[in-house]
Amino acid sequence: MSLSQSPRPVDRLLQDMIWMDALDPAEGGYPGLRTGVVVEENGVLIERDVPVALRDGVTVYVDIFRPPTATDIPAILTLNPYGKHAPKGFHLFPGADVPPEAISRHTVWEGPDPMWWAEQGYAVINADSRGSWMSEGDLVVLSEQEGEDGHDLVEWAATLPWCNGRVGMTGVSYLAVIQWRVAATRPPHLAAINPWEGWSDCYREYFFHGGIPETRFVRFTQWSCRCGTGRVENLPAMHDAHLMLDDYNRSKSVADLSTIAVPAYCVTDWGDHGLHTRGTIEAWRELSSEHKWLEVHGRKKWQYYYRTESLRRQKAFFDRFLKDIDDEVDSWPPVRVEVRERYYEGVERAEREWPLARTDYRPYALDASDGLLKAEPPASESSIAYDSGADDGRAVFDLRFDTRTEVTGHAKLRLFVETDDSDDMDLFVALQKLDRAGQQVHFPYWSMMNDGQVALGWLRASHRELDEERSTPWQPRLRHERQIPLRPGEPEAVEIEIWPSSTLFEAGEALRLIVQGRDIHHYDIGPAQAHEHSVNRGQHRIHTGGRYDSHLLLPIIPDEAHERR
């Protein structure tokens, strides 16, 4: 069956789509179509609003930046609904720490600086997604349609008279997610992708954390994807109408990432829990690419994307696969991780795989009688209760390390929980690092914040049903296909996936486990997450010891790891 004949989930869902009126592109800062406008600026040729006809006749518009006289050069493509005319800037996001001089004014939001790449002998093509800004059609975000449109754009770019027939893709967040979509369609001329911080399982990593609906960032996404001349999907309304992992939510992710075989340089950070960390790592694991690399750092993602060393690595990667230049890339380790010690302090280390094969998964039992995590399960049963709605309502358990200990990988929390007043509960979990004085050690978080945890986890208890085939002892995977109520007054076992992390604890430092009924972080800024539609009522009780094997499974890396530095 040809690509154009393949059934698409979005086609079946369009009849039930909830739409909203698009915002006039002019109100969003669009200067109007400039088709045919060609200018040269600082040695770079800029072609504005070049029309591209897709397979179904819909026209989208692209801007092209390239060296004016060069031929036989590769192209780097971006596709997104944010606006190729670069209406946003990092000055709108305090704490991003991207220096103004790091990018030119032509840089699309979370995309490559086209002026810099043109200087390196590349062309950059920035496309407005179908239905966004002046591109024709209706805008459905994160759709399979975008992948097919990206396929057509790759193949169109490869035929341009100055192009060497090879096209790559790069970019952060949405610009990374779209790369999974496009690469899964296998365009013949897509030669390499560089997804930088991109979720790959929209339901688990963005829309519903542990089954708990995200309520703020999804509305920020709508604000970012609202301008156009047709209809726009009402993302918050669709989000509210589809609470389980149904066809609609499945349509927002690539069904089978193993179909992606193109060379891939995947980058994410430990501080993007609730959005990108898990998805980038999981995608890298599933890709069938012969040439693939994973890099996980402990810094802020936007700043890291534009830093000098990151640009050097991006260029080396694209030089290798878009220009056939033999360079350092073939000697890169398959995996690089930064083992964090504290804010912007850590050591990058080469690894062969993920998760690390030498990981020692150790269970630490929760003891509610003294608030500690212990190597041996307590014989006596005890419990701790907290008010699920109170600001200070939480359960806390500490583990102090006697020797230098590295925690790198996936953690899991198993709890026996009970509620008297409800048939459901929302659980929010955090792992923290405490110094020898008992003060919390912070890390970068969510691109802009400086008060991050070691790791986070979430669960709506009615979503606790496991996918037994895909779960592992260290990474539970929930089905999210039906709700199973709790029985008030009866303890129930649940397993909570804690997103992957890497942190070094010196002797005398401690790991703290927090369980509570509300978000760990609270921010008033727009591009932050929240889970405001709680099912919690009354007290939550956690049972430990004896019959109740409540424990935290930690990925401990043997001491010889530090000798490899």
C-alpha positions as a Python dict, from the first residue, in 0.01 Angstrom:
ca = {
    (1, 'M'): (0, 0, 0),
    (2, 'S'): (143, 338, -94),
    (3, 'L'): (196, 609, 165),
    (4, 'S'): (-83, 824, 22),
    (5, 'Q'): (-328, 533, 55),
    (6, 'S'): (-241, 447, 415),
    (7, 'P'): (-527, 500, 659),
    (8, 'R'): (-454, 775, 907),
    (9, 'P'): (-608, 788, 1256),
    (10, 'V'): (-657, 1162, 1224),
    (11, 'D'): (-887, 1111, 922),
    (12, 'R'): (-1119, 898, 1134),
    (13, 'L'): (-1112, 1150, 1416),
    (14, 'L'): (-1168, 1471, 1221),
    (15, 'Q'): (-1545, 1424, 1220),
    (16, 'D'): (-1545, 1434, 1602),
    (17, 'M'): (-1285, 1710, 1632),
    (18, 'I'): (-1368, 2013, 1843),
    (19, 'W'): (-1254, 2322, 1654),
    (20, 'M'): (-1190, 2683, 1745),
    (21, 'D'): (-1153, 2992, 1532),
    (22, 'A'): (-797, 3071, 1438),
    (23, 'L'): (-638, 3398, 1537),
    (24, 'D'): (-569, 3627, 1241),
    (25, 'P'): (-199, 3589, 1150),
    (26, 'A'): (-165, 3967, 1148),
    (27, 'E'): (-270, 3976, 1514),
    (28, 'G'): (0, 3723, 1586),
    (29, 'G'): (268, 3939, 1430),
    (30, 'Y'): (277, 3789, 1081),
    (31, 'P'): (402, 4051, 833),
    (32, 'G'): (194, 3911, 544),
    (33, 'L'): (294, 3692, 253),
    (34, 'R'): (621, 3799, 94),
    (35, 'T'): (629, 3546, -187),
    (36, 'G'): (904, 3632, -432),
    (37, 'V'): (1097, 3848, -183),
    (38, 'V'): (1467, 3758, -200),
    (39, 'V'): (1726, 3952, -3),
    (40, 'E'): (2087, 3904, 92),
    (41, 'E'): (2188, 3978, 449),
    (42, 'N'): (2536, 3930, 595),
    (43, 'G'): (2631, 3696, 313),
    (44, 'V'): (2315, 3483, 339),
    (45, 'L'): (2045, 3463, 72),
    (46, 'I'): (1695, 3475, 224),
    (47, 'E'): (1387, 3371, 24),
    (48, 'R'): (1056, 3444, 194),
    (49, 'D'): (726, 3257, 176),
    (50, 'V'): (818, 3010, -94),
    (51, 'P'): (502, 2807, -175),
    (52, 'V'): (519, 2427, -160),
    (53, 'A'): (231, 2213, -287),
    (54, 'L'): (175, 1898, -80),
    (55, 'R'): (44, 1569, -219),
    (56, 'D'): (-322, 1664, -162),
    (57, 'G'): (-284, 2006, -324),
    (58, 'V'): (-262, 2206, 0),
    (59, 'T'): (4, 2480, -14),
    (60, 'V'): (234, 2555, 277),
    (61, 'Y'): (493, 2829, 292),
    (62, 'V'): (862, 2810, 375),
    (63, 'D'): (1154, 3048, 422),
    (64, 'I'): (1491, 2947, 282),
    (65, 'F'): (1831, 3063, 407),
    (66, 'R'): (2141, 2958, 211),
    (67, 'P'): (2483, 3067, 93),
    (68, 'P'): (2412, 3278, -219),
    (69, 'T'): (2649, 3111, -464),
    (70, 'A'): (2695, 2764, -317),
    (71, 'T'): (2564, 2454, -495),
    (72, 'D'): (2558, 2087, -403),
    (73, 'I'): (2482, 2165, -39),
    (74, 'P'): (2249, 1987, 206),
    (75, 'A'): (1936, 2130, 360),
    (76, 'I'): (1820, 2134, 721),
    (77, 'L'): (1441, 2141, 759),
    (78, 'T'): (1218, 2257, 1044),
    (79, 'L'): (838, 2223, 1050),
    (80, 'N'): (618, 2366, 1324),
    (81, 'P'): (310, 2585, 1391),
    (82, 'Y'): (493, 2850, 1597),
    (83, 'G'): (575, 3079, 1303),
    (84, 'K'): (877, 3072, 1075),
    (85, 'H'): (893, 3451, 1093),
    (86, 'A'): (1032, 3403, 1448),
    (87, 'P'): (771, 3600, 1645),
    (88, 'K'): (891, 3470, 1982),
    (89, 'G'): (1220, 3517, 2160),
    (90, 'F'): (1392, 3385, 2468),
    (91, 'H'): (1356, 3728, 2630),
    (92, 'L'): (992, 3627, 2689),
    (93, 'F'): (1104, 3343, 2917),
    (94, 'P'): (1303, 3467, 3217),
    (95, 'G'): (1551, 3212, 3343),
    (96, 'A'): (1613, 3052, 3004),
    (97, 'D'): (1969, 3194, 3015),
    (98, 'V'): (2010, 3202, 2635),
    (99, 'P'): (2242, 3498, 2568),
    (100, 'P'): (2102, 3741, 2308),
    (101, 'E'): (2420, 3711, 2104),
    (102, 'A'): (2383, 3330, 2083),
    (103, 'I'): (2128, 3348, 1799),
    (104, 'S'): (2030, 3581, 1516),
    (105, 'R'): (1693, 3752, 1482),
    (106, 'H'): (1599, 3501, 1210),
    (107, 'T'): (1607, 3200, 1444),
    (108, 'V'): (1269, 3026, 1466),
    (109, 'W'): (1145, 2941, 1812),
    (110, 'E'): (1349, 2641, 1940),
    (111, 'G'): (1509, 2596, 1599),
    (112, 'P'): (1854, 2627, 1442),
    (113, 'D'): (1999, 2971, 1373),
    (114, 'P'): (1985, 2982, 990),
    (115, 'M'): (2250, 3251, 964),
    (116, 'W'): (2504, 3039, 1154),
    (117, 'W'): (2426, 2725, 957),
    (118, 'A'): (2448, 2908, 623),
    (119, 'E'): (2797, 3016, 723),
    (120, 'Q'): (2880, 2646, 773),
    (121, 'G'): (2773, 2559, 419),
    (122, 'Y'): (2415, 2448, 483),
    (123, 'A'): (2074, 2570, 376),
    (124, 'V'): (1800, 2602, 637),
    (125, 'I'): (1436, 2565, 534),
    (126, 'N'): (1175, 2674, 789),
    (127, 'A'): (817, 2568, 714),
    (128, 'D'): (488, 2676, 870),
    (129, 'S'): (274, 2369, 943),
    (130, 'R'): (-46, 2303, 752),
    (131, 'G'): (-315, 2538, 883),
    (132, 'S'): (-73, 2763, 1073),
    (133, 'W'): (-15, 3126, 979),
    (134, 'M'): (-64, 3155, 600),
    (135, 'S'): (-20, 2786, 517),
    (136, 'E'): (-344, 2641, 385),
    (137, 'G'): (-566, 2385, 555),
    (138, 'D'): (-678, 2317, 910),
    (139, 'L'): (-434, 2295, 1200),
    (140, 'V'): (-431, 1972, 1401),
    (141, 'V'): (-126, 1967, 1626),
    (142, 'L'): (95, 1663, 1676),
    (143, 'S'): (-87, 1476, 1401),
    (144, 'E'): (7, 1202, 1160),
    (145, 'Q'): (-77, 1453, 887),
    (146, 'E'): (223, 1663, 992),
    (147, 'G'): (447, 1362, 940),
    (148, 'E'): (320, 1313, 587),
    (149, 'D'): (353, 1685, 516),
    (150, 'G'): (710, 1674, 645),
    (151, 'H'): (778, 1378, 416),
    (152, 'D'): (663, 1585, 118),
    (153, 'L'): (875, 1882, 225),
    (154, 'V'): (1186, 1666, 258),
    (155, 'E'): (1138, 1526, -90),
    (156, 'W'): (1065, 1871, -235),
    (157, 'A'): (1376, 2020, -73),
    (158, 'A'): (1596, 1742, -212),
    (159, 'T'): (1502, 1842, -568),
    (160, 'L'): (1601, 2208, -537),
    (161, 'P'): (1876, 2297, -787),
    (162, 'W'): (2135, 2390, -523),
    (163, 'C'): (2067, 2088, -295),
    (164, 'N'): (2290, 1780, -289),
    (165, 'G'): (1984, 1561, -237),
    (166, 'R'): (2029, 1517, 138),
    (167, 'V'): (1805, 1668, 402),
    (168, 'G'): (1840, 1670, 781),
    (169, 'M'): (1616, 1787, 1063),
    (170, 'T'): (1694, 1947, 1399),
    (171, 'G'): (1519, 2144, 1672),
    (172, 'V'): (1389, 2143, 2027),
    (173, 'S'): (1057, 2019, 2172),
    (174, 'Y'): (781, 2037, 1905),
    (175, 'L'): (1058, 2065, 1645),
    (176, 'A'): (1200, 1741, 1785),
    (177, 'V'): (866, 1559, 1814),
    (178, 'I'): (789, 1627, 1449),
    (179, 'Q'): (1113, 1450, 1358),
    (180, 'W'): (977, 1121, 1494),
    (181, 'R'): (668, 1179, 1278),
    (182, 'V'): (857, 1257, 958),
    (183, 'A'): (1124, 990, 1002),
    (184, 'A'): (857, 723, 1059),
    (185, 'T'): (731, 784, 702),
    (186, 'R'): (1082, 708, 572),
    (187, 'P'): (1136, 986, 314),
    (188, 'P'): (1407, 858, 77),
    (189, 'H'): (1609, 1179, 105),
    (190, 'L'): (1594, 1226, 482),
    (191, 'A'): (1957, 1157, 572),
    (192, 'A'): (1975, 1237, 946),
    (193, 'I'): (1770, 1369, 1238),
    (194, 'N'): (1874, 1556, 1552),
    (195, 'P'): (1575, 1548, 1792),
    (196, 'W'): (1668, 1773, 2083),
    (197, 'E'): (1431, 1716, 2376),
    (198, 'G'): (1119, 1560, 2230),
    (199, 'W'): (852, 1351, 2395),
    (200, 'S'): (761, 1037, 2202),
    (201, 'D'): (458, 910, 2399),
    (202, 'C'): (224, 1207, 2410),
    (203, 'Y'): (-24, 1052, 2653),
    (204, 'R'): (224, 935, 2917),
    (205, 'E'): (481, 1212, 2882),
    (206, 'Y'): (275, 1524, 2819),
    (207, 'F'): (-105, 1496, 2834),
    (208, 'F'): (-151, 1260, 3133),
    (209, 'H'): (124, 1192, 3384),
    (210, 'G'): (48, 858, 3544),
    (211, 'G'): (-310, 912, 3426),
    (212, 'I'): (-338, 1256, 3593),
    (213, 'P'): (-446, 1518, 3334),
    (214, 'E'): (-207, 1806, 3278),
    (215, 'T'): (-409, 2130, 3281),
    (216, 'R'): (-181, 2429, 3215),
    (217, 'F'): (90, 2354, 2960),
    (218, 'V'): (-167, 2209, 2723),
    (219, 'R'): (-334, 2552, 2720),
    (220, 'F'): (0, 2721, 2665),
    (221, 'T'): (45, 2494, 2364),
    (222, 'Q'): (-289, 2613, 2230),
    (223, 'W'): (-177, 2975, 2274),
    (224, 'S'): (139, 2893, 2076),
    (225, 'C'): (-53, 2715, 1796),
    (226, 'R'): (-352, 2937, 1730),
    (227, 'C'): (-277, 3156, 1427),
    (228, 'G'): (-404, 3061, 1081),
    (229, 'T'): (-661, 3117, 809),
    (230, 'G'): (-864, 2798, 860),
    (231, 'R'): (-981, 2603, 1163),
    (232, 'V'): (-765, 2515, 1461),
    (233, 'E'): (-806, 2209, 1679),
    (234, 'N'): (-934, 2308, 2023),
    (235, 'L'): (-663, 2117, 2204),
    (236, 'P'): (-778, 2183, 2563),
    (237, 'A'): (-1135, 2079, 2479),
    (238, 'M'): (-1018, 1760, 2308),
    (239, 'H'): (-784, 1695, 2600),
    (240, 'D'): (-1071, 1723, 2847),
    (241, 'A'): (-1293, 1499, 2633),
    (242, 'H'): (-1041, 1213, 2598),
    (243, 'L'): (-915, 1104, 2940),
    (244, 'M'): (-803, 752, 2854),
    (245, 'L'): (-551, 618, 2604),
    (246, 'D'): (-803, 600, 2319),
    (247, 'D'): (-769, 643, 1943),
    (248, 'Y'): (-749, 1021, 1975),
    (249, 'N'): (-461, 1013, 2221),
    (250, 'R'): (-286, 738, 2027),
    (251, 'S'): (-306, 955, 1716),
    (252, 'K'): (-73, 1207, 1880),
    (253, 'S'): (227, 971, 1881),
    (254, 'V'): (415, 749, 1637),
    (255, 'A'): (271, 401, 1682),
    (256, 'D'): (597, 216, 1617),
    (257, 'L'): (924, 401, 1665),
    (258, 'S'): (1119, 99, 1540),
    (259, 'T'): (1015, 200, 1187),
    (260, 'I'): (1266, 486, 1215),
    (261, 'A'): (1599, 377, 1065),
    (262, 'V'): (1764, 711, 978),
    (263, 'P'): (2082, 815, 1164),
    (264, 'A'): (1980, 995, 1484),
    (265, 'Y'): (2161, 1213, 1737),
    (266, 'C'): (1916, 1236, 2030),
    (267, 'V'): (1970, 1482, 2315),
    (268, 'T'): (1774, 1550, 2633),
    (269, 'D'): (1829, 1662, 2992),
    (270, 'W'): (1759, 1523, 3339),
    (271, 'G'): (1551, 1826, 3435),
    (272, 'D'): (1268, 1795, 3182),
    (273, 'H'): (1058, 1555, 3384),
    (274, 'G'): (697, 1577, 3279),
    (275, 'L'): (780, 1651, 2916),
    (276, 'H'): (1094, 1542, 2730),
    (277, 'T'): (1336, 1335, 2937),
    (278, 'R'): (1156, 1003, 2926),
    (279, 'G'): (1038, 1035, 2567),
    (280, 'T'): (1375, 1112, 2413),
    (281, 'I'): (1539, 822, 2595),
    (282, 'E'): (1258, 579, 2512),
    (283, 'A'): (1260, 680, 2147),
    (284, 'W'): (1637, 633, 2121),
    (285, 'R'): (1600, 284, 2268),
    (286, 'E'): (1331, 187, 2015),
    (287, 'L'): (1484, 333, 1698),
    (288, 'S'): (1611, 71, 1456),
    (289, 'S'): (1882, 308, 1329),
    (290, 'E'): (2223, 153, 1274),
    (291, 'H'): (2376, 489, 1364),
    (292, 'K'): (2221, 642, 1675),
    (293, 'W'): (2352, 834, 1973),
    (294, 'L'): (2199, 943, 2303),
    (295, 'E'): (2322, 1238, 2509),
    (296, 'V'): (2166, 1332, 2844),
    (297, 'H'): (2292, 1641, 3027),
    (298, 'G'): (2206, 1824, 3347),
    (299, 'R'): (2173, 2179, 3214),
    (300, 'K'): (1893, 2397, 3072),
    (301, 'K'): (1782, 2266, 2734),
    (302, 'W'): (1759, 2586, 2528),
    (303, 'Q'): (2089, 2720, 2655),
    (304, 'Y'): (2252, 2382, 2593),
    (305, 'Y'): (2120, 2361, 2236),
    (306, 'Y'): (2287, 2687, 2134),
    (307, 'R'): (2612, 2653, 2331),
    (308, 'T'): (2936, 2638, 2129),
    (309, 'E'): (3018, 2276, 2205),
    (310, 'S'): (2666, 2160, 2118),
    (311, 'L'): (2679, 2343, 1785),
    (312, 'R'): (3013, 2179, 1714),
    (313, 'R'): (2864, 1835, 1779),
    (314, 'Q'): (2555, 1910, 1570),
    (315, 'K'): (2774, 2021, 1282),
    (316, 'A'): (2996, 1713, 1311),
    (317, 'F'): (2687, 1492, 1302),
    (318, 'F'): (2540, 1658, 995),
    (319, 'D'): (2880, 1680, 823),
    (320, 'R'): (2905, 1303, 860),
    (321, 'F'): (2564, 1213, 717),
    (322, 'L'): (2477, 1508, 493),
    (323, 'K'): (2825, 1576, 350),
    (324, 'D'): (3011, 1244, 383),
    (325, 'I'): (3288, 1413, 580),
    (326, 'D'): (3481, 1160, 786),
    (327, 'D'): (3506, 1313, 1130),
    (328, 'E'): (3472, 1226, 1497),
    (329, 'V'): (3116, 1095, 1486),
    (330, 'D'): (3193, 731, 1414),
    (331, 'S'): (3407, 725, 1730),
    (332, 'W'): (3138, 877, 1951),
    (333, 'P'): (3021, 657, 2238),
    (334, 'P'): (2663, 535, 2188),
    (335, 'V'): (2559, 710, 2509),
    (336, 'R'): (2680, 1016, 2700),
    (337, 'V'): (2536, 1099, 3042),
    (338, 'E'): (2611, 1377, 3285),
    (339, 'V'): (2628, 1249, 3642),
    (340, 'R'): (2501, 1550, 3837),
    (341, 'E'): (2634, 1661, 4174),
    (342, 'R'): (2446, 1990, 4213),
    (343, 'Y'): (2325, 2284, 4003),
    (344, 'Y'): (2547, 2304, 3692),
    (345, 'E'): (2804, 2073, 3847),
    (346, 'G'): (2855, 1726, 3711),
    (347, 'V'): (3074, 1503, 3499),
    (348, 'E'): (2996, 1378, 3149),
    (349, 'R'): (3067, 1009, 3101),
    (350, 'A'): (3071, 777, 2801),
    (351, 'E'): (2854, 466, 2814),
    (352, 'R'): (2774, 176, 2583),
    (353, 'E'): (2401, 137, 2642),
    (354, 'W'): (2092, 255, 2829),
    (355, 'P'): (1993, 148, 3087),
    (356, 'L'): (2347, 78, 3203),
    (357, 'A'): (2406, -297, 3198),
    (358, 'R'): (2596, -291, 3528),
    (359, 'T'): (2307, -133, 3720),
    (360, 'D'): (2240, -287, 4061),
    (361, 'Y'): (1867, -240, 4129),
    (362, 'R'): (1830, -223, 4506),
    (363, 'P'): (1499, -211, 4694),
    (364, 'Y'): (1482, 19, 4997),
    (365, 'A'): (1186, -49, 5220),
    (366, 'L'): (971, 237, 5349),
    (367, 'D'): (928, 243, 5726),
    (368, 'A'): (644, 469, 5835),
    (369, 'S'): (738, 432, 6202),
    (370, 'D'): (1049, 649, 6167),
    (371, 'G'): (1031, 797, 5813),
    (372, 'L'): (1333, 612, 5681),
    (373, 'L'): (1423, 403, 5377),
    (374, 'K'): (1597, 80, 5482),
    (375, 'A'): (1795, -197, 5316),
    (376, 'E'): (1592, -458, 5504),
    (377, 'P'): (1211, -451, 5521),
    (378, 'P'): (1075, -379, 5869),
    (379, 'A'): (906, -674, 6034),
    (380, 'S'): (643, -461, 6203),
    (381, 'E'): (360, -300, 6016),
    (382, 'S'): (306, 75, 6043),
    (383, 'S'): (140, 350, 5845),
    (384, 'I'): (155, 723, 5785),
    (385, 'A'): (-133, 946, 5676),
    (386, 'Y'): (-142, 1294, 5528),
    (387, 'D'): (-411, 1540, 5423),
    (388, 'S'): (-417, 1510, 5045),
    (389, 'G'): (-530, 1871, 4999),
    (390, 'A'): (-316, 2049, 5259),
    (391, 'D'): (-11, 2252, 5162),
    (392, 'D'): (197, 2062, 5415),
    (393, 'G'): (30, 1726, 5353),
    (394, 'R'): (297, 1474, 5256),
    (395, 'A'): (482, 1161, 5358),
    (396, 'V'): (863, 1183, 5378),
    (397, 'F'): (1121, 903, 5386),
    (398, 'D'): (1500, 953, 5401),
    (399, 'L'): (1799, 739, 5304),
    (400, 'R'): (2142, 859, 5419),
    (401, 'F'): (2436, 711, 5230),
    (402, 'D'): (2737, 587, 5425),
    (403, 'T'): (2954, 567, 5114),
    (404, 'R'): (2978, 751, 4785),
    (405, 'T'): (2679, 635, 4580),
    (406, 'E'): (2568, 699, 4223),
    (407, 'V'): (2200, 671, 4133),
    (408, 'T'): (2168, 655, 3753),
    (409, 'G'): (1873, 507, 3568),
    (410, 'H'): (1507, 430, 3624),
    (411, 'A'): (1360, 417, 3976),
    (412, 'K'): (1029, 263, 4080),
    (413, 'L'): (809, 317, 4384),
    (414, 'R'): (580, 43, 4509),
    (415, 'L'): (325, 156, 4766),
    (416, 'F'): (36, 12, 4960),
    (417, 'V'): (-211, 300, 4973),
    (418, 'E'): (-552, 353, 5128),
    (419, 'T'): (-815, 624, 5135),
    (420, 'D'): (-1128, 641, 5348),
    (421, 'D'): (-1315, 914, 5162),
    (422, 'S'): (-1275, 834, 4793),
    (423, 'D'): (-1240, 558, 4537),
    (424, 'D'): (-938, 723, 4373),
    (425, 'M'): (-628, 925, 4456),
    (426, 'D'): (-363, 1133, 4279),
    (427, 'L'): (-8, 1066, 4396),
    (428, 'F'): (285, 1298, 4322),
    (429, 'V'): (634, 1168, 4393),
    (430, 'A'): (971, 1341, 4415),
    (431, 'L'): (1324, 1226, 4487),
    (432, 'Q'): (1546, 1494, 4635),
    (433, 'K'): (1913, 1525, 4724),
    (434, 'L'): (2005, 1658, 5069),
    (435, 'D'): (2356, 1773, 5158),
    (436, 'R'): (2531, 1673, 5479),
    (437, 'A'): (2359, 1959, 5662),
    (438, 'G'): (2017, 1837, 5550),
    (439, 'Q'): (1959, 2117, 5298),
    (440, 'Q'): (1806, 2037, 4961),
    (441, 'V'): (2042, 2043, 4663),
    (442, 'H'): (1869, 2192, 4357),
    (443, 'F'): (1909, 2125, 3986),
    (444, 'P'): (1791, 2300, 3665),
    (445, 'Y'): (1428, 2226, 3585),
    (446, 'W'): (1206, 2283, 3284),
    (447, 'S'): (1432, 2513, 3082),
    (448, 'M'): (1389, 2815, 3307),
    (449, 'M'): (1371, 2711, 3672),
    (450, 'N'): (1649, 2656, 3922),
    (451, 'D'): (1476, 2452, 4196),
    (452, 'G'): (1455, 2109, 4035),
    (453, 'Q'): (1440, 1770, 4204),
    (454, 'V'): (1644, 1457, 4138),
    (455, 'A'): (1342, 1291, 3974),
    (456, 'L'): (962, 1293, 3961),
    (457, 'G'): (678, 1042, 3930),
    (458, 'W'): (297, 1050, 3916),
    (459, 'L'): (-1, 816, 3946),
    (460, 'R'): (-379, 836, 3947),
    (461, 'A'): (-454, 517, 4139),
    (462, 'S'): (-748, 414, 3920),
    (463, 'H'): (-498, 393, 3631),
    (464, 'R'): (-276, 144, 3816),
    (465, 'E'): (-337, -148, 3577),
    (466, 'L'): (-1, -261, 3439),
    (467, 'D'): (85, -359, 3086),
    (468, 'E'): (247, -684, 3196),
    (469, 'E'): (413, -752, 2861),
    (470, 'R'): (591, -417, 2840),
    (471, 'S'): (662, -353, 3209),
    (472, 'T'): (998, -442, 3362),
    (473, 'P'): (1094, -479, 3728),
    (474, 'W'): (1245, -132, 3716),
    (475, 'Q'): (997, 45, 3484),
    (476, 'P'): (625, -17, 3526),
    (477, 'R'): (416, 68, 3221),
    (478, 'L'): (48, 145, 3271),
    (479, 'R'): (-224, 52, 3024),
    (480, 'H'): (-447, 361, 3074),
    (481, 'E'): (-736, 186, 2897),
    (482, 'R'): (-980, 160, 3188),
    (483, 'Q'): (-1023, 290, 3541),
    (484, 'I'): (-1021, 51, 3837),
    (485, 'P'): (-1162, 222, 4147),
    (486, 'L'): (-1008, 181, 4490),
    (487, 'R'): (-1216, 32, 4767),
    (488, 'P'): (-1234, 279, 5055),
    (489, 'G'): (-1065, 152, 5369),
    (490, 'E'): (-875, -126, 5191),
    (491, 'P'): (-498, -101, 5119),
    (492, 'E'): (-409, -147, 4752),
    (493, 'A'): (-70, -203, 4588),
    (494, 'V'): (36, 46, 4320),
    (495, 'E'): (356, 88, 4120),
    (496, 'I'): (479, 433, 4018),
    (497, 'E'): (732, 493, 3741),
    (498, 'I'): (990, 751, 3845),
    (499, 'W'): (1148, 912, 3544),
    (500, 'P'): (1518, 842, 3474),
    (501, 'S'): (1788, 1052, 3634),
    (502, 'S'): (2157, 1057, 3727),
    (503, 'T'): (2289, 1197, 4055),
    (504, 'L'): (2598, 1140, 4269),
    (505, 'F'): (2565, 1130, 4648),
    (506, 'E'): (2874, 1168, 4864),
    (507, 'A'): (2903, 987, 5197),
    (508, 'G'): (2683, 1164, 5450),
    (509, 'E'): (2443, 1301, 5188),
    (510, 'A'): (2088, 1175, 5167),
    (511, 'L'): (1813, 1089, 4924),
    (512, 'R'): (1465, 1200, 5029),
    (513, 'L'): (1143, 1045, 4899),
    (514, 'I'): (831, 1265, 4907),
    (515, 'V'): (476, 1145, 4840),
    (516, 'Q'): (191, 1396, 4835),
    (517, 'G'): (-143, 1474, 4674),
    (518, 'R'): (-53, 1780, 4467),
    (519, 'D'): (217, 1908, 4232),
    (520, 'I'): (569, 1920, 4368),
    (521, 'H'): (631, 2246, 4180),
    (522, 'H'): (401, 2549, 4159),
    (523, 'Y'): (474, 2827, 3908),
    (524, 'D'): (262, 3118, 3790),
    (525, 'I'): (430, 3150, 3449),
    (526, 'G'): (249, 3025, 3138),
    (527, 'P'): (490, 2760, 3008),
    (528, 'A'): (479, 2548, 3324),
    (529, 'Q'): (288, 2234, 3405),
    (530, 'A'): (8, 2184, 3656),
    (531, 'H'): (-245, 1916, 3746),
    (532, 'E'): (-539, 2111, 3883),
    (533, 'H'): (-825, 1864, 3829),
    (534, 'S'): (-762, 1648, 4133),
    (535, 'V'): (-967, 1349, 4245),
    (536, 'N'): (-827, 1370, 4597),
    (537, 'R'): (-1046, 1388, 4905),
    (538, 'G'): (-950, 1354, 5269),
    (539, 'Q'): (-651, 1159, 5391),
    (540, 'H'): (-411, 931, 5207),
    (541, 'R'): (-254, 651, 5409),
    (542, 'I'): (65, 459, 5320),
    (543, 'H'): (118, 116, 5478),
    (544, 'T'): (469, -24, 5531),
    (545, 'G'): (636, -330, 5682),
    (546, 'G'): (515, -683, 5742),
    (547, 'R'): (250, -768, 5481),
    (548, 'Y'): (303, -434, 5304),
    (549, 'D'): (606, -440, 5078),
    (550, 'S'): (621, -66, 5015),
    (551, 'H'): (965, 3, 4873),
    (552, 'L'): (1170, 232, 4650),
    (553, 'L'): (1375, 52, 4384),
    (554, 'L'): (1690, 253, 4309),
    (555, 'P'): (1936, 206, 4017),
    (556, 'I'): (2273, 198, 4190),
    (557, 'I'): (2590, 210, 3979),
    (558, 'P'): (2887, 20, 4127),
    (559, 'D'): (3181, 222, 4253),
    (560, 'E'): (3406, 131, 3960),
    (561, 'A'): (3199, 372, 3749),
    (562, 'H'): (3380, 662, 3913),
    (563, 'E'): (3719, 518, 3824),
    (564, 'R'): (3627, 541, 3454),
    (565, 'R'): (3625, 921, 3469),
}
